[in-house]
Amino acid sequence: MMNYIWIAIIFFSVITSVFNGTANELSKGIITSGNTAVDLCFSLLGTFCLWNGLMNIAEKSGLSKTCSKLFTPILCRLFKGLNKNSEAILPICLNITSNLLGLSNTATPIGIEAIKKLSKENIGKSTPSNNMVLFVVMNSAALRLIPTTVATIRANHESTNPLEILTPSIITSICALIVGITMTKILERFFKHE
């Protein structure tokens, strides 16, 4: 479905630029945006390497398992029916930690692993469990204490204070997380998972 949406957007942009007489600007934009995308990837690479390396060290040293033991009582209350010995606890904790550090690119593969573990506990059912839905909502409305990616982009664009977005980022992510969890818990009551 997304492929059709992208094709429609590209087609609409080309047709609009032809009718507006801005085809030259469109072609220049296509060329320069490719260079900009590559520059952005390289500028973010150092930041991602640093934080991914720290996350890897935390996992190898056992710090992640210690953190997951601390989070387990909270997660077991939040995710109904989740056993404290569940295989999903560790990837859920790593995903939350990655999101706290603003590393959404790192959080994504860990989140996929968490969903796989949660789906194992949803054996024989064709619809996602309430825990799977809750996890996706939490991951989407992720609490970010350090908006690493945005701060790096701002620093690369010569912002005088790249972290001035810290307070608004924390406030909005807390609000999004609270609303997301609340709505998920309310809707759970109306749509019982069978």
Backbone hydrogen bonds, N-H to C=O, Kabsch-Sander energy under -0.5 kcal/mol:
donor,donor_aa,acceptor,acceptor_aa,energy
5,I,1,M,-1.9
6,W,2,M,-2.7
7,I,3,N,-2.4
8,A,4,Y,-2.4
9,I,5,I,-2.4
10,I,6,W,-2.6
11,F,7,I,-2.8
12,F,8,A,-2.7
13,S,9,I,-2.4
14,V,10,I,-2.5
15,I,11,F,-2.5
16,T,12,F,-2.5
17,S,13,S,-2.4
18,V,14,V,-2.0
19,F,15,I,-2.3
20,N,16,T,-2.2
21,G,17,S,-0.7
21,G,18,V,-0.5
22,T,17,S,-2.6
23,A,17,S,-0.6
26,L,22,T,-2.1
27,S,23,A,-2.5
28,K,24,N,-2.4
29,G,25,E,-2.6
30,I,26,L,-2.3
31,I,27,S,-2.0
32,T,28,K,-2.9
33,S,29,G,-2.4
34,G,30,I,-1.3
35,N,31,I,-1.4
36,T,32,T,-2.5
37,A,33,S,-2.5
38,V,34,G,-1.9
39,D,35,N,-2.5
40,L,36,T,-2.5
41,C,37,A,-2.3
42,F,38,V,-2.2
43,S,39,D,-2.2
44,L,40,L,-2.0
45,L,41,C,-1.1
46,G,42,F,-0.7
48,F,44,L,-2.5
49,C,45,L,-2.6
50,L,46,G,-2.2
51,W,47,T,-2.3
52,N,48,F,-2.9
53,G,49,C,-2.2
54,L,50,L,-2.1
55,M,51,W,-2.5
56,N,52,N,-2.3
57,I,53,G,-2.5
58,A,54,L,-2.4
59,E,55,M,-2.1
60,K,56,N,-2.7
61,S,57,I,-2.5
62,G,58,A,-0.6
62,G,59,E,-0.6
63,L,58,A,-1.1
64,S,58,A,-1.9
66,T,62,G,-2.0
67,C,63,L,-2.6
68,S,64,S,-2.5
69,K,65,K,-1.8
70,L,66,T,-1.6
71,F,67,C,-2.3
72,T,68,S,-1.6
75,L,71,F,-2.8
76,C,72,T,-2.8
77,R,73,P,-1.4
78,L,74,I,-2.2
79,F,75,L,-3.5
80,K,78,L,-1.0
82,L,79,F,-1.9
83,N,81,G,-0.5
86,S,83,N,-2.0
89,I,86,S,-1.0
92,I,88,A,-2.1
93,C,89,I,-2.6
94,L,90,L,-2.6
95,N,91,P,-2.3
96,I,92,I,-2.4
97,T,93,C,-2.6
98,S,94,L,-2.6
99,N,95,N,-2.3
100,L,96,I,-2.4
101,L,97,T,-1.7
102,G,99,N,-1.5
103,L,98,S,-2.9
104,S,102,G,-1.0
106,T,103,L,-0.6
107,A,103,L,-2.4
108,T,104,S,-1.6
110,I,106,T,-1.1
111,G,107,A,-2.8
112,I,108,T,-2.2
113,E,109,P,-1.9
114,A,110,I,-2.2
115,I,111,G,-2.4
116,K,112,I,-2.2
117,K,113,E,-2.1
118,L,114,A,-2.6
119,S,115,I,-2.6
120,K,116,K,-1.3
121,E,117,K,-0.8
122,N,119,S,-1.1
123,I,120,K,-0.5
125,K,122,N,-1.5
133,V,129,S,-2.2
134,L,130,N,-2.7
135,F,131,N,-2.4
136,V,132,M,-2.2
137,V,133,V,-2.3
138,M,134,L,-2.7
139,N,135,F,-2.7
140,S,136,V,-2.3
141,A,137,V,-2.5
142,A,139,N,-0.9
145,L,100,L,-1.7
145,L,143,L,-0.5
146,I,100,L,-2.1
148,T,101,L,-0.6
148,T,146,I,-2.4
149,T,102,G,-0.9
151,A,147,P,-2.6
152,T,148,T,-2.4
153,I,149,T,-2.3
154,R,150,V,-2.7
155,A,151,A,-2.4
156,N,152,T,-2.3
157,H,153,I,-1.2
158,E,155,A,-1.5
159,S,154,R,-2.3
164,E,161,N,-1.8
165,I,162,P,-0.5
166,L,163,L,-1.8
169,S,165,I,-2.4
170,I,166,L,-2.4
171,I,167,T,-2.5
172,T,168,P,-2.6
173,S,169,S,-2.2
174,I,170,I,-2.3
175,C,171,I,-2.4
176,A,172,T,-2.6
177,L,173,S,-2.2
178,I,174,I,-2.6
179,V,175,C,-2.6
180,G,176,A,-2.5
181,I,177,L,-2.7
182,T,178,I,-2.6
183,M,179,V,-2.7
184,T,180,G,-2.1
185,K,181,I,-2.5
186,I,182,T,-2.3
187,L,183,M,-2.8
188,E,184,T,-1.8
189,R,185,K,-0.8
189,R,186,I,-0.8
190,F,186,I,-0.7
191,F,187,L,-2.4
192,K,190,F,-0.7
194,E,192,K,-0.5
